[in-house]
Amino acid sequence: YFCTYCTIPFARGRSRSASIADTILTAKEVASAGMREIILTGVNIGDFGKQHEESFFDLIKALDKVEGIDRIRISSIEPELLNEEMIMLMASSEKFLPHFHIPLQSGSDKILDLMKRKYKREVFAQRISEVKKHMPHACVAADVIIGFPGETEEDFQDTYYFIEGMEISYMHVFTYSERPGTKAASLSGKVINKEKRERSRILHKLSEQKKTAFYREHIGSTRLVLFESDNLGGYMHGFTGNYLKVKTLFREKFINKIVSVQLDEPGDDGNFLYTPK
């Protein structure tokens, strides 16, 4: 994987990963330390295991059997490396959470090609459809880069309307920033900063609209929340399996506890407030 805008391969080299056996051992150590949730992360987790003749699918099957871990999230995974078989396993699992982060980067196939991404936008659309088919309440986040060289207003509109029509819960919107030595730095069609700022503003607004709609979909539902140890202004926070943020008055007994919470109207800060009966 060597996208034209990215410097990570220069710094880190080719993909490499621990073995499944080592990863399982780490998960067991984390569980024995009292941790309830783990997150699988890496530069490109879908590429896991190749040098060991293993796969990411093999890994998640093995992790699903580890005792002591209640919840497992996966971090960003490329749309062409995620497949329906993986999604179905996660949907049937009591450990894997309905939360996905799938990079899009652009809703224009022309721009995806200039970026040297390994998929067309229809692959992304198919993955979203598969996730929602098997996990209707899943949170699906996406990464988007605006202002990439060659991105015309028409390309941006393609991206906007494509995202608008997708069941995406929120986005991370990044403004393209040139990196010396990358192939993208030599591309023509630079986008002026004023236009970048406007496109960023538009997509951030769309992201907020989608996030608000996603939260409102779950008003009245009951979800399991794992509360963390933070104490901000007298409140502690936690997340549902599908990544809805919930706050409650700080109670030490709630730290690292999974609590059943009915989700009422979100507050002014956008988070759900839990008041124990």
N, C-alpha and C positions, 0 to 999 in steps of 0.2 A: 504494500500500500504506500503510494508516494503521490499524494495529491499535490497539485501544482502550487498551492498556496502555503504548504506546510513545511516547517523546518524540523519537526520531530524526528524523521528518519535520519537526518544529518547527525543529530545529537545521540540518538539511541540505537541506530542500526536496525537490523531486521528483527521481525517478531520472534520472541522467545518467551517461554513460560515455565512455571514449575510443573512437575508431574501431578497427575491426579492423586497419587498416594501422598505426596508432600502437602498438597492442598487440603486433603481430608484430615491429615494430621494437624495442620494449622487450625482448621475448623473445630476439631475436637479440643484443642488447647484453649481456643476462644470460649467454647461452651463451658469448659471446666472452670474458667475464670468468672463465670456468671453472666456472660453476655447473652442476650436473647436474640439479637439480630445481626446478620453479617451482610455485607455488600460486596459483590464480585466486581472488581474494578481492574482496569488496565488500559493501555493505549488502544488496544483493539481486541477485546475479550472474545469476540467471535472467532478469532484466529488461534485460539488456545490449542496447545497440545501437539502441533504438527511435528515438532522434532522428536516427540515421544510416540508418534503414531497413535495419538489419542485425539479426542475432539471435545469441543465445548459441550456437545450433547452428552457425551460420556461423563463429563464432569458434573453436569447438573443432575444426571441420574444418580451418580454416586453421592452427591451432597444431600439429595433428598432423603437418604437413608441415615444420615448422621443424627444420632440422638443428642438431645440437649440444646440444639439450635431450634428456636421456634419460628424464626422468620428469615427469609433470604430474599434479597433484592439483587437484581442485576443492573449494572450501570450501563452506560452508552454502548449500544451494539449496532453494527452496520445492518441496514435493511436486507442486503443480499446474503448476510451470514446468519440471520434469524430465519427460521422456517416454521411451517405449521406444526411439524412434529414436536419441536421444542415448545411452542406455544401451548399445545395440547397437554404436554407433560406438566408444564407450570400450572395450567388451569386445573388439573386433577390433583395437584399437590396441596398438602396442608401447610407446607413451609414456604414455597415460592409465592411471592406477593404479586398482585395484579398491578404492576407498575413497570412501565417500559420507557426507556429514553432512546429514541431512534433518530439519528441524524438525517436530516433532509438536505440541508445546505442551500438548495435552490429548487424552485418548482418549475424551472425552465430546463428542458433537456439540453438545449444549446449550452447553457452555463454549466450544467453538470459535466458535459463533455469537455469544456475548457478547463474545468477543475480536475479532470481525470478521475472523477468518481466512477465506481464500478457498477452503476445501476442507472436505470431510467426512472423517471418519477412514478411510473405505473407500478414498479416494484415496491416502492414506498407505500403507495396506495393499497396494494394487495396486502402488505404486512399489517397495516392499520385495520383493514377489513377483517383479517384473520384474528387479530387480537380481540377486536370487539365482538366477533362471532363467538369466541370461546370464553371471553372474559368481559361481558358487557359493561361492567363498572370500572374497568381498568383505567388508570391514569396513563396517558401517553404524551410524553414531552418530545419536543423536536428541537434540533439546532438549525438555525438559518443564518447564512452569511449574505449581507446586502452590500452592494457597491463593488462587486467583483469586476475586474476589467472586462469590458465587452457587454456588461449588463445594461441593456437599453431600457427605456421606460416600458416598452412592450414586454420585455423579459421580466421586469419587476411585477408588472400587472399579472403575468402568467403565474408567478410565484404567489402573489396575494390571493388570487381567486382559487388557486389550487389548494392553498392552506385553508382558506375560508370554508371550502367544501369538505375538508377532512375532519374526522372526529379526533382532533388533537386537543389536549387539555390545557397546554400552555407551551410557550416557546422560549428558548434562549436565543436572542437576536444579537448577532455579532456584526460589527461594521468591518468590512475588509480593510486590512492594514498591510501594506506592502512589506515583504521580508526579502532583504537582499540575498541573492543567490538562488532564489526559487524561480521556477519557470514562469509563474504568474507575474513576476516583476517585469518580465520582458514583453508581456502582452500589450497590445494596443487597446484603445477604447477606455482609457481611464475615466472613472466617474468622479466628478468634482465633489468636494467636501460638502457643499451646501445640499446637493442632491442626496448624498449619503445620509446626512442628518435627517432629511425629510423622509426618506424611505425607512430609516430606523424608527422614527417617530410613528409612522403608520403601522409598522409591524408590531411595535410594542403595544400600541393601542389594541390591535387585533388580538394579541396574546392575552391582554388583560380581560378583554371581552370573553374569550374562550375560557379562561380560568374562572371568571365569575360564573359563567354558565355551568361549568363542570361542578363547582361547589354547590350551586343551587339545585342541581339534579339530585343531590344527596340529602337535602333537607328532609328531616323526618325519618331517615334510615338509622339503623343501629350498626355501629362499626367497632372493631377492636382497635384500641389505641395503645401504643407503647410509649409511655411517658419517659422523658429524659431528665437529666439532673439540673438543667439550667434554672436560674431564678432571676427573671428579668422583671423588675418592678413588682415583685410579689407573685408573679405568675410563672408556671412551668409549662412546657410545651411537649407535644408528642405528635405522632403521625399515625393515621390509619394505614391499613395495608395498601390502599390505593392513593396514598400520599396526600390526604387531606390533613391540613394542620389544625390541631386542636389545642386550646390553652385552658388551664384551670388554675385556681389559686394554689400556690406552692404547698405541697404536702410531702414531707420526706418519705412517707410510707408508699407514695406513688412512684418513686424513682425506680426505673427499670421494671415496672409492673405493666402488665397488659390488662387494660380495663375496658369493659363494654360500655360504650358511650352512645347515647341518642343524640344525633346531630340536629340542633335547632338552627334558627336563622343565624348566618354569619354576622360577626360584629363589624364595627367601622373599619377595623384593621384587616378585614377579609377572612379572619380565622374563626373557626367554631369555638364557642365557649361552653365548657362542661361544668355544670354545677351539680355535684352529687346530691342525691335525695337524702 
